[in-house]
């Protein structure tokens, strides 16, 4: 997605296309659920159109996710990276001893 930069305002990135694809949902199906036309869904996915707050809430309701999981002012990384990012276990030094008392 390549969102349009509007003047000094920051772009709004979104995951609508990814979330829709994960659920096997067409643009027309999503459009019907959020009460817009399918072309609007396409424009949102491409970043050609930014949603109103009301529309952002309707989209988050459909996907059962918080708004910030769908929309961001900074570019999203791959979902797999974010979903599986976990704290790595502490590395062992081979001595088998803990540094805790």
C-alpha positions as CSV (number, residue, x, y, z in Angstrom):
1,X,0.0,0.0,0.0
2,X,1.2,3.5,-0.8
3,X,-0.9,6.0,1.1
4,X,-1.3,9.5,-0.2
5,X,0.6,12.1,1.8
6,X,-1.7,15.1,2.3
7,X,0.2,18.3,2.9
8,X,2.0,18.2,6.3
9,X,-0.3,15.5,7.7
10,X,1.1,12.0,8.2
11,X,-0.3,9.1,6.1
12,X,-2.6,6.5,7.5
13,X,-1.6,2.9,6.9
14,X,-4.0,0.1,7.2
15,X,-4.3,-3.7,7.1
16,X,-7.8,-3.9,5.6
17,X,-6.7,-6.0,2.6
18,X,-4.7,-8.5,4.7
19,X,-7.5,-8.9,7.3
20,X,-10.1,-9.3,4.5
21,X,-8.0,-11.9,2.8
22,X,-7.4,-13.8,6.0
23,X,-11.1,-14.1,6.4
24,X,-11.8,-15.0,2.8
25,X,-14.0,-11.9,2.5
26,X,-14.5,-10.0,-0.8
27,X,-14.5,-6.3,-1.0
28,X,-18.2,-6.4,-1.7
29,X,-18.9,-8.4,1.4
30,X,-16.9,-6.0,3.6
31,X,-18.6,-3.1,1.9
32,X,-22.0,-4.5,2.7
33,X,-21.0,-5.0,6.4
34,X,-19.7,-1.4,6.8
35,X,-22.3,0.3,4.6
36,X,-20.1,1.6,1.8
37,X,-19.6,0.7,-1.8
38,X,-16.8,-1.8,-2.8
39,X,-14.9,1.0,-4.6
40,X,-14.5,2.7,-1.2
41,X,-13.0,-0.5,0.3
42,X,-10.5,-0.6,-2.6
43,X,-9.6,3.1,-2.1
44,X,-9.1,2.5,1.6
45,X,-6.9,-0.5,1.0
46,X,-4.7,1.4,-1.5
47,X,-4.5,4.4,0.9
48,X,-6.3,6.7,-1.6
49,X,-9.0,7.4,1.0
50,X,-8.8,7.8,4.7
51,X,-11.7,6.6,6.9
52,X,-13.8,8.8,9.1
53,X,-13.7,7.9,12.7
54,X,-17.1,6.3,12.4
55,X,-16.0,4.2,9.5
56,X,-12.8,3.1,11.3
57,X,-14.9,1.9,14.2
58,X,-17.3,0.0,11.9
59,X,-14.3,-1.7,10.2
60,X,-12.8,-2.6,13.6
61,X,-16.2,-4.0,14.7
62,X,-16.3,-6.3,11.6
63,X,-12.7,-7.6,12.2
64,X,-13.2,-7.7,16.0
65,X,-10.0,-5.8,16.5
66,X,-9.1,-2.5,18.1
67,X,-8.8,0.4,15.7
68,X,-5.0,0.6,16.3
69,X,-4.6,-3.0,15.1
70,X,-6.0,-2.0,11.7
71,X,-4.9,1.6,11.2
72,X,-1.6,3.3,12.0
73,X,0.4,6.5,11.4
74,X,3.5,4.4,10.9
75,X,3.9,1.6,8.3
76,X,3.0,-1.9,9.6
77,X,5.5,-4.7,9.5
78,X,4.5,-8.2,8.5
79,X,1.8,-9.7,10.8
80,X,3.9,-12.8,11.4
81,X,6.7,-10.7,12.9
82,X,4.3,-9.0,15.2
83,X,2.3,-12.1,16.2
84,X,5.3,-14.2,16.9
85,X,7.6,-11.6,18.4
86,X,8.3,-13.0,21.9
87,X,11.0,-12.5,24.4
88,X,13.8,-14.8,23.7
89,X,14.8,-17.1,26.6
90,X,18.0,-16.0,28.3
91,X,21.1,-17.4,26.7
92,X,23.0,-19.8,28.8
93,X,26.7,-19.4,29.4
94,X,27.3,-23.1,29.7
95,X,28.0,-22.9,33.5
96,X,24.5,-23.9,34.5
97,X,24.6,-21.3,37.3
98,X,22.1,-18.5,37.5
99,X,23.2,-15.0,38.3
100,X,20.3,-14.6,40.7
101,X,20.9,-15.1,44.4
